[in-house]
Amino acid sequence: MTRNTLQPNRLLAAIALTTGLTAGSLFAADTLDTSGARLLTTTAVQDEAAPELADNSSFFSLSGWEGSFALGMNGASGNNENFNARAGMEARKETDRNEATLGFAYTYATSDGTESANRFVAAARYDWLFPDSKWRVFAIGSYEYDEFQDWDHRVSLGPGVGYQAIKTDDTDLLLRAALLGTREFGGSDDKWITELNPGLDFEHKITERQTFVSSLDFYSNLDDPNNYRFVGAAAWRIEMDPEAGLFLELGIEDRYDSNPGTGFKKNDFAYFATVGWSF
């Protein structure tokens, strides 16, 4: 199969475009009256203290948004030529009726001049909250590019329901389930499928400067139960300078696909260390 390779400079352009669109959404007109959630990723962890809820009328204004940007890289030159880079951003806003999250992550690596990783993922979720209830409904959408998969681009979108099992000053546990329409463009199975997506988001404040965050997602093809995916991620975040918003994040991520395509491995495992800035 002939693959359309996405070069690093094009990926960086895509990241810049995504960042621009994210920033644009923060500056959108206040006159829009609509209502959104959290991205399960390990590139950012929410601030330890629960944010003050913003006014519904200013949901799409800049005020009230919080998030972070993280970057990590390492390399070697000499007998071995290696380069690894990882970047991610997340922005989140919550009102008394809505919660929204936008974010992306990009990983690129080479070994002796040969690409060994080239992956980009962007996602957005929008939750409708019910006052005095632990239940919520949401809409979610995601886009993935991975040069080292059977497919070129994967798109998923659909509605879901969530339940806030725990929410205290130190611990947050959200259980959720979504019904997704998913398509892997350019792969051996290039068609729309329906997936059931149960998952959870967990966050726990260990100390004033340390937070643990994790997420789990299971994707089951409703037309073929033997075709399923699993994504798990966890990170330990250490606040280096709370006043400046600087932090260190150590994380792991595991992605499993029961049917990755001929010549591709079922499991991808990654670990990383990034330095970030909260805003």
C-alpha positions in Angstrom: 0.0 0.0 0.0 1.4 3.4 -0.9 1.3 5.8 2.0 1.1 9.6 2.0 3.9 10.5 4.3 3.3 13.6 6.3 6.7 15.4 6.6 7.7 17.0 9.9 7.5 20.6 8.5 3.9 19.8 7.4 3.1 18.4 10.8 4.5 21.5 12.5 2.3 23.6 10.2 -0.7 21.4 11.2 0.1 22.0 14.9 0.4 25.7 14.3 -3.0 25.7 12.6 -4.5 23.7 15.4 -3.1 26.0 18.0 -4.4 29.0 16.0 -7.9 27.5 15.8 -7.8 26.7 19.5 -6.8 30.3 20.3 -9.4 31.6 17.9 -12.1 29.8 19.7 -11.0 31.5 23.0 -11.4 34.9 21.4 -14.8 34.2 19.7 -17.6 36.7 20.2 -19.4 36.8 23.6 -22.7 37.0 21.8 -22.7 33.3 21.0 -24.9 31.5 23.5 -24.0 27.8 23.3 -22.6 25.4 25.6 -18.6 21.8 26.8 -15.2 18.7 28.7 -11.9 17.3 29.4 -9.4 15.7 27.0 -7.9 12.5 28.3 -4.3 12.9 27.8 -1.4 13.2 29.8 0.0 16.5 28.5 -1.8 18.5 31.2 -3.3 18.2 34.6 -5.9 20.6 36.0 -4.8 23.1 38.7 -5.0 21.7 42.2 -7.7 24.1 43.4 -11.2 23.9 41.8 -11.6 26.8 39.4 -14.2 29.4 40.0 -17.1 28.9 37.6 -17.4 31.5 34.9 -20.5 33.3 33.9 -22.5 31.4 31.2 -22.9 34.6 29.2 -19.1 34.8 28.7 -18.5 31.1 27.9 -16.6 31.9 24.6 -14.7 34.8 26.0 -11.0 34.6 26.9 -11.6 34.9 30.7 -12.1 31.7 32.6 -10.0 29.5 30.4 -7.1 27.6 31.9 -4.7 25.0 30.5 -1.0 24.3 29.8 1.6 23.8 27.2 4.3 21.1 27.6 7.5 20.3 25.6 10.2 17.7 25.9 13.1 16.6 23.7 16.4 14.7 23.8 19.0 13.6 21.3 22.4 12.2 20.7 25.1 12.8 18.1 28.2 10.8 17.3 28.2 7.0 17.0 24.4 7.2 17.3 22.2 9.9 15.8 18.9 10.1 17.8 16.3 12.8 18.2 13.0 12.6 20.2 10.5 15.4 20.7 7.1 15.6 22.3 4.7 18.6 22.5 1.2 19.1 23.8 -1.3 21.7 24.7 -4.7 21.7 26.5 -7.2 24.4 27.2 -10.3 24.0 29.5 -13.2 26.1 30.6 -16.1 25.4 33.0 -19.3 27.2 33.8 -22.1 26.1 36.1 -23.8 24.4 33.1 -21.0 23.6 30.6 -17.5 22.3 30.4 -15.2 22.3 27.4 -11.7 21.0 26.6 -9.5 21.4 23.5 -6.1 19.9 23.0 -3.4 18.3 20.9 -0.2 16.2 21.3 2.6 15.6 18.8 5.4 13.0 19.0 8.4 12.8 16.6 11.5 10.7 16.7 14.4 9.6 14.5 17.1 6.9 15.0 20.3 7.2 12.9 18.5 9.5 10.5 15.4 7.2 10.0 12.0 8.2 11.4 10.8 6.0 14.2 7.8 8.0 15.4 5.5 10.6 13.8 2.2 10.9 15.5 -0.3 13.8 15.9 -3.6 13.7 17.8 -6.2 16.5 18.5 -9.4 16.2 20.4 -12.3 18.3 21.7 -15.1 17.5 24.2 -18.1 19.6 25.2 -20.2 18.7 28.2 -23.6 19.8 29.3 -23.8 19.8 33.1 -27.0 19.4 35.2 -27.1 21.5 38.4 -27.3 19.4 41.6 -26.7 16.2 39.5 -23.7 14.0 39.0 -24.8 13.1 35.5 -23.8 14.9 32.3 -24.0 14.5 28.5 -21.3 15.4 26.0 -20.2 15.4 22.4 -16.7 14.4 21.5 -14.5 14.4 18.4 -10.9 13.4 17.7 -8.4 13.3 14.9 -5.2 11.2 14.7 -2.3 10.9 12.3 0.3 8.1 12.7 2.8 7.4 10.1 3.5 4.0 11.6 0.0 2.5 11.4 -2.0 0.7 8.7 -4.1 3.8 8.3 -3.2 7.5 7.4 -5.8 9.4 9.4 -8.4 8.3 12.0 -11.5 10.4 12.8 -14.0 9.7 15.6 -17.0 11.6 16.8 -20.2 11.1 18.7 -22.4 11.7 21.8 -21.8 10.3 25.3 -22.9 10.3 28.9 -20.8 10.8 32.0 -21.1 10.3 35.8 -19.1 12.3 38.3 -18.3 9.4 40.8 -16.0 11.4 43.0 -15.3 15.1 43.2 -13.4 16.5 46.2 -10.7 19.1 46.7 -8.1 16.3 46.2 -9.7 13.6 44.0 -11.7 13.7 40.8 -13.2 10.6 39.1 -15.4 10.8 36.0 -16.9 7.7 34.4 -18.1 8.0 30.9 -19.4 6.2 27.8 -19.8 7.3 24.2 -21.2 5.9 21.0 -18.7 6.8 18.2 -18.6 6.9 14.5 -15.0 6.1 13.5 -13.2 5.8 10.2 -9.5 5.0 9.4 -8.8 6.7 6.1 -6.1 5.2 3.9 -6.1 1.9 5.7 -7.0 -1.7 4.8 -10.5 -1.1 6.4 -11.4 2.3 5.0 -15.0 2.6 6.1 -17.2 4.1 8.9 -17.8 1.8 11.9 -19.7 2.2 15.1 -17.7 1.9 18.4 -18.8 1.7 22.0 -16.3 3.8 24.1 -16.5 3.3 27.9 -13.7 5.2 29.8 -12.7 7.2 32.8 -10.7 10.2 33.8 -9.0 10.1 37.3 -7.0 12.9 39.1 -5.6 12.9 42.6 -3.7 15.6 44.4 -0.8 13.9 46.3 0.7 17.0 47.9 0.5 20.7 47.3 2.9 20.4 44.4 2.3 16.8 43.2 -0.6 15.5 41.2 -1.3 12.1 39.6 -3.6 11.9 36.6 -4.7 8.9 34.4 -7.2 8.0 31.8 -8.5 4.7 30.3 -10.5 4.2 27.1 -11.8 1.1 25.5 -13.1 1.1 21.9 -15.2 -1.9 20.8 -16.4 -2.3 17.2 -20.1 -3.1 17.5 -20.1 -4.9 14.1 -17.1 -7.1 15.0 -16.6 -7.7 18.8 -13.1 -9.2 18.0 -12.0 -5.9 16.7 -11.3 -3.5 19.6 -8.8 -0.9 20.9 -7.5 0.2 24.3 -5.7 3.4 25.3 -4.3 4.0 28.7 -2.3 6.9 30.0 -0.9 8.1 33.3 1.3 11.0 34.4 2.9 12.4 37.6 3.1 16.2 37.6 5.4 18.1 39.9 5.0 21.9 40.3 8.5 23.4 40.0 7.5 27.0 40.3 3.8 27.5 41.1 3.9 31.3 40.9 5.3 31.1 37.4 3.2 28.1 36.4 6.2 25.9 35.6 5.9 22.1 36.0 7.6 18.8 35.3 5.6 15.9 34.0 6.6 12.2 33.8 4.2 10.0 32.0 3.5 6.7 30.2 1.0 5.8 27.5 -0.1 2.4 26.1 -2.1 1.9 22.9 -3.4 -1.6 21.9 -5.2 -2.6 18.7 -6.5 -6.1 18.3 -6.4 -5.8 14.5 -3.6 -3.4 13.5 -3.2 -4.6 10.0 -0.6 -6.8 8.2 2.9 -6.1 9.3 2.0 -3.9 12.2 2.4 -4.6 15.9 -0.7 -4.7 18.2 0.9 -2.7 21.0 2.6 0.7 21.2 4.1 1.8 24.5 5.6 5.2 25.2 7.1 7.0 28.1 8.1 10.7 28.3 9.3 13.6 30.4 8.2 17.2 29.6 8.5 20.6 31.1 5.4 22.8 30.8 3.8 26.1 31.6 0.3 26.5 33.0 -1.9 29.5 32.0 
